[in-house]
Amino acid sequence: MTSASTNRRRALVAAAGVSVAALALAGCTAGGGGTEASGTLTIGTTEQVTALDPAGSYDNGSFAVMNQVFPFLLNTPYGSPDVEPDIAESAEFTGPTEYTVTLKPGLTFANGNDLTSSDVKFTFDRQLAIADPNGPAALLYNLDSVDAVDETTVVFNLKSENDQIFPQILSSPVGPIVDEDVFSADSLTSDDDIVAGNAFAGQYVITSYDFNNLISYKANADYQGLLGEAKTDTVNVKYYTDASNLKLDVQEGNVDVAHRTLSATDIEDLRGNDNVKVVDGPGGEIRYLVFNFNTMPFGATTAEADPAKALAVRQAIADLIDRDAISEDVYKGTFTPLYSYVPAGLTGANEALLGLYGDGNGGPDADKAAERLSAAGISTPLDISIQYVAERYGPSSSDEYAIIKDNLEASGLFTVNLQSTEWVQYSEDRVADLYPAYQLGWFPDYSDADNYLTPFFLTENFLANHYDNPEVNDLILEQAVTADPAAREALIGEIQDKVAADLSTIPYMQGAQVAVVGSDVAGAEDTLDASFKFRYAALSKG
């Protein structure tokens, strides 16, 4: 993906209810208690980090770290999905295409460097300059330029008027503000250089960094943002490759908080353990199967390229996936069947997939799949390779994809070559056209339909799967600047109908947020909220 295209720069965004009026500065909420942080907390996770540089990663594991240590102009307070000024004093539209942010005075990074409008301009300029394929530059779809007017005033010049999304973008994975004296302007900065440079200004700083093994954080006494003071002084985050070991450590008290990702069976078992609490939060996580339009069977770069046959293959697979079996047998109800691109419960979700595929009522239909392939002139069984990543989305991924493989092969229509790869390699391979079909999960930043459309279906999308429907592209751009709620909802429905017919992805599961904490740990309820950001500073022990 390149930064030159005006179509590729939107992903993970949402904006329902964002006003063009000035956003007033909010007081500190659940994160700040007005007393000095104390104590130590250990958190365990299986989610891997790709990179600490905000320009070089676009995944939940990396963003989980960024949310603790980097400052944002706007952020979501505990308990809300709506943005408010964070290190900003104010933020408002001062013209149809002009968004002005005023920083709080006297801001500094933990290394002592001043944090000024120059750093803000540098942050967004480098995102567009680097435009890393695994980075979030796609979010800056509507950004034309950034002006540092004075030490504390920044003006974002937008391409299109009436952008309903842009304030949310500033709190998204593209929004962490970085230190121009530590980060490179035109290339990614290494994790070691970021940590050594102490280039942090969030609620925590990183004091020790062992990549995907252990990260140690210390509360940042100089943080001046929306979320307030951290409740715990020292947080150690331990990374696991085996979720069963994480379960063992949390139930034995070696880990205070287990967050992303235990198996559904382990969570069910831990609900009966008096030594821990299982805390559930609102969910927007989805699981989906991605097709590479170049390398899938009959894809554009294969020897037997044929768009009609490739579509028939995608349709037949959609006919065969048994969502109920995955939900009940693998996830014990912690994930439920999903038939829409926008998850159930969000404005605009229309279950476009339900009537088009399978038996029309949510179940699989092998006869319909066979008819599609036969009508397209495809000989069966057809060989197809599907890739998944077990440690990224939890140990249940192996069982999940075993069911999908069985669904396809039991029909007699497919022979599935199922393989798993570690996440760091996976994230490189999938954008290099190495996987004809592959698993991904999506953990949202915001509770808005746009969050589930723009990353996937713009011409140059985050998936980099060569999907290109100009009509869908234009509709996505249109909904983002449509202020009338009813008109926007209609556009969101139309987009889903069109992508359901194209099937560049097949969403099939929707899940909740879950954390398992020791009986003496408080605050998980505060941070497992509709912002979908797990902030360590809300947690305390004893």
Secondary structure, DSSP 8 states (H G I E B T S, - for coil): --SS-SSS---S---TT--SS-B------TT--SS--EEEEEEEE------SSTTS--SHHHHHHHHHHS--SEE--TT-SS-EESSEEEEEEEETTEEEEEE-TT-B-TTS-B--HHHHHHHHHHHHHH--TTSSGGGGTTEEEEEEEETTEEEEEESSSS-SSHHHHTTSTT-----TTTS-SSS---HHHHHHTT---SSEEEEEEETTTEEEEEE-TT--STT---SEEEEEEEE-S-HHHHHHHHHTTS-SEEES---HHHHHHHTT-TTEEEEEEEEEEEEEEEE-TTTSTT-TTSTT--HHHHHHHHHHHHHH--HHHIIIIISTTSEEE--SSS-TTSTT---HHHHHSTTSSSS--HHHHHHHHHHTT--SSEEEEEEE-TTTS-THHHHHHHHHHHHHHHTTSEEEEEEE--HHHHHHHGGGT--SEEEEEE--SSSSGGGGTHHHHSSS-TT-S----HHHHHHHHHHTT---HHHHHHHHHHHHHHHHHH-SEEEEEEEEEEEEEETTEE-HHHHSSTT----GGG-EE-
